[in-house]
Amino acid sequence: MVLLQVVPLMLYKNFGKLGPELMVSGELKSIVPHKRSDKRVGVVVFGVPHPTDGASSVLFYFYIKGIVDAGYDVLVQIVSERERSKPEKVDEFRKSIGLKGVKVIELLSQERVLVPNRFCILSDTSVIPQIKENLRVFGADQVVAFDLPAAFLLADYECRNKIVWLGDLRFQAEWYHFLYSVKEQLKNLRNAPYALVQKTKWQKIYKNALLQFHDVIVSSKSSEFALKNIGIDSSFEPYPWPNKGSVDSTANRKLPEKPTFIFFGHLFGLGSRSSLHFMFKKLYPELIKIWGRDGFVIILGGREVPPTWAMLEINEKEEFKFVGFINNLTGALSEVHGVIAPLDVPVGNRSRIITAQAKRALVISHLNAAMGNPYLVHNETCLLAKDERSFAREMAIAVENGQFSRAVIDKAELSYLDTYAPANAVERLVSRLK
């Protein structure tokens, strides 16, 4: 009888020290629930966080690691589609984040949690009971949801402090994707009723979920206004974006005689789609006026192959060179006059710009990019243009005035270190937990 009383007590006292053996089919063994504590933080995230691979998965990794390093016990619940589950990636994350004070669980859903389907948004809420029970057993009195699907699942979980971090807003991003699809093929205009309904549905989901959170963090400054329009208060914060290696500030870069620029990134996202349209349809003719045929080079790099219409443009224009994935990005940036990011879509905050600034490359972008990232200041941390003519003019300045370019590069690097460098960016989220 004494033994029956002692064993559960021993398990309870050592709960915080127990590792993956506590996890069974995505659940914590319900031995004795922990008393709720604000030093115990529950995190829900989609996809496996990783320190180097991906976009959102990278910043999620550094946020979570920052919370752990700040001394919190953390329960990380990773939601994956059953068919896309990669247990080995989960194990890799578990080992890299550190086992002390950290519990990592992968929950499997049959479908994506939120899926657009003509005139509605389908939802799979099957993992909600598991998420709540795991949080109850863990004793988390604070939770952090990374992006909308996680917020959707945690909406009615009650605790002392609920924080949500949001990437690009779906009702903005998908609407602009629709507009660009019409530019690419006029027949896509027939999808307008569907696109309009989807926009409204997404806004409703955002509103209903976010109203249940105490703190809404947005990764793009422009999102503050968009959410305010649907009754949600939010605040912009720079997110943690790591930088491995940068161009040596003391070295004399040997730039090519021919004006040479680079455009890189995920070639199918909204920022890339916007930039490719701007480059081929608007900017290219202006560059021809300045430097003539074959008088300049624009290198395009990315893990993905550009869409078919963009590849046709590349093949027709000898000034454009598609090189695929760039293994040594730092080296490539040291051999060009600047990085161009001509995205004129007024939503989102593009990580490629932050990467370029961190690696000491001159950034030339559209004024609309500063709507998402207020640290983009013309002639201070980057060069900004309002249209294709002024964009071409800024590119010419980058070639002709090397001393000015280096001054902008210096200020951009300092701006990065103050804002998006992981140490400072993570501390801002941790302070919200404190």
Sequence and secondary structure as in RCSB ss.txt:
>XXXX:A:sequence
MVLLQVVPLMLYKNFGKLGPELMVSGELKSIVPHKRSDKRVGVVVFGVPHPTDGASSVLFYFYIKGIVDAGYDVL
VQIVSERERSKPEKVDEFRKSIGLKGVKVIELLSQERVLVPNRFCILSDTSVIPQIKENLRVFGADQVVAFDLPA
AFLLADYECRNKIVWLGDLRFQAEWYHFLYSVKEQLKNLRNAPYALVQKTKWQKIYKNALLQFHDVIVSSKSSEF
ALKNIGIDSSFEPYPWPNKGSVDSTANRKLPEKPTFIFFGHLFGLGSRSSLHFMFKKLYPELIKIWGRDGFVIIL
GGREVPPTWAMLEINEKEEFKFVGFINNLTGALSEVHGVIAPLDVPVGNRSRIITAQAKRALVISHLNAAMGNPY
LVHNETCLLAKDERSFAREMAIAVENGQFSRAVIDKAELSYLDTYAPANAVERLVSRLK
>XXXX:A:secstr
 HHHHHHHHHHHHTGGG  GGGEETTEE  SS    EEEEEEEEEES   SSSSSHHHHHHHHHHHHHHTT EEE
EEEEEEGGG  HHHHHHHHHHH STTEEEEEEEESS SEEEETTEEEE  TTHHHHHHHHHHHTEEEEEEESHHH
HHHHTT   SEEEEEE S HHHHHHHHHHHHHHH GGGGGGHHHHHHHHHHHHHHHHHHHTT SEEEESSHHHHH
HHHTTT   EE            TTS     SS EEEEES TTSHHHHHHHHIIIIIIHHHHHHHH TTS EEEE
E SS   HHHHHHHHH TTEEEEES S HHHHHTTSSEEEE    SS   HHHHHHHHTT  EEEETTHHHH TT
  BTTTBEEESSHHHHHHHHHHHHH HHHHHHHHHHHHHHHHHHTSHHHHHHHHHHHH 
